[in-house]
Amino acid sequence: MGGDYRARVDGAQLGFDFATTRLVRVTPSRLGTWDDCPRRYRMTYLDRPAPSRGGARAGSTLGAVVHLALRALFDLPPAERTPRTAARLVDRYWSSEGFRDADQAADYRERARGWLAEYAAELDPEVEPVGLERWVSAATDRIVAEGRVDRIDRRGAELVVVDYKTGRRAPTPADARASRALALYAVAVERTLHRECTQVELHHLPSGTVAAWRHDAASLREHVARAEASAAELDSAAGELAAGGNADVLFPPRPAPRCGGCDVRRHCPEGRAAAPEEVPWAGLAP
């Protein structure tokens, strides 16, 4: 690392070390699930056999199609990343699972074609990704944080974390700043690829919005500390459960409006009482 590394974000500042104690291995998805609802965490990651889950949701299907198409687009040489090619890649990966009917699926297929065509038209030919769906990880003295980053760009001497979004609401810089997932990705990218990474971006395909935030050492430390606290909680609860503890006490539900779209709500009376079940196509961009 360069001599200015300590002025930015280095391993010591974030508590990175090769500790001899057992580290809790986590992903942003696992941490987010725990923070949202410990019961859903248990049903998703611990219960065996796993409880049955809800069917496909159109928003998830659409997001998967867009991610696959963009991955394929950036696998091509820059000169071939044209709007026409981007639209055709949507067709290659299209799925109608979770949509209300054929007409709705066809409508969103055309929308997605337009989103990717517009996105391709705005690409900077000077910016070349150094990672696509790249798995990265970083160890602190308490956890191993890891995950798969949609895209990692090199811009000058720095790396940038890019995360694609297709939901109803266009994100803001405040969303990028508050995202623990993006912060952990930035830490893990820098650790894995040995190059400065403090900027994170949410690219919202439906609106064309790019919501960016540049972290500093303090903000990254804060996100890491929150991740460590959540990891300690979920690991302790899992250990007590394995020792015969009460599942409902250790993993209580957290009823909220989001329970309407939970894929394990059929197994949770509190969740069903908290919100009516959403139709599978709820959450699509308007």
Buried (B, 14 or more C-beta within 10 A) or exposed (E): EEEEBEEBBBBEBBBBEEEEEEBBBBBBEBBBBBBBBBBBBBBBBBBEEEBEEBEBBBBBBBBBBBBBBBBBBBEEEEEEBBBEBBBBBBEEBBBBBBBBEEEBBEBBBEBBBBBBBBBBEEBEEEEEBBBBBBEBBBBBBBBBBBBBBBBBBBEEEBBBBBBBBBBEBBBBBEBBBBBBBBBBBBBBBBBBBEBBBBBBBBBBBBBEBBBBBBBEBEBBBEBBBBBBBBBEBBBEBBEBBEEEBEBEEBBBBBBEEBBBBBBBBBBBEBBBEBBEBBEBBEBBBE
